[in-house]
Amino acid sequence: MGASPHATVDVRDMLCAQALATVARALAPLRAGDAVEVRCNAEDVQRDLLIFAKDRGHAVRVTGQAVLRIEKG
């Protein structure tokens, strides 16, 4: 997980469903190993994104305050 992210997605101030849909759209065209950096500012959104990513086999980690890196699995 060291390469630069393929895309940056800003889901700050979105509701959970909006954020999940936005991240899913960003991940869809990527190949396994490509990553998306996600900026979020709500704990519930971050929690849901962590669950979303893990449930779909994507590697995910918190890289900063309110920043997630999701690598497509």
N, C-alpha and C positions, 0 to 999 in steps of 0.2 A: 504494500500500500504506500509506496513511496513516490510514485509518479504524480505529476500534476493532474488535478481533476479535469475531466473532459468538459465539464460545465459547472456553473455556479447557479444555484436556484435560491431565490429569496422568498421565503414563505412567512416572513415577519408580518404580524397582524392578520394572518389568515386563520380561519377556523380549521379544526383538525381535518375534516373531510376535504376541504379545498387544498390544504397542504399535502395530504396524501395523494390526491389526484395529480397535483403539479409535479411532485417528485416521481410518481409512477410514469408520467409522460416523459420526463427528462431521462429516466432510466431505460425506457422501452427501446430506443434505437441503439443503445450502447452494446458493445461486446463484453463478454466476461472479462473482468479485470479492469475495465474502464470505471472511472469514479465520477461522482457528482458531489460537489460541496454544497451543503444546505445551510442556509442562514435562517435561524428561527429565534423567536424571542418569548415563546410561551412554553412553560414546562410541560403542559399536557400535550402540546404538539410534538415536542421533542420526544416525550415518552412514547407516543403513538408511532412516530417515525422509527424509533429504535425497534419496536415490536414488529412493525411492517417489514423493515429490512431483514431482520433475523428470521421471520416466518417465511420469507421468500429466498433464503439462502444467500443473502448479500452480506458482505463483511461491513461492519459499521463501527465507527469510533467517534468519540467527541474530540475535536481537535482544537477547540477554543471555547470561550464563553459563547454559548448559543450558536456553535458551528459544529455540524456533523459532516463526516465524510462517509459516503455510502459507495462501496465498490461492488459493482454488479457481479453476482456469483454465477 
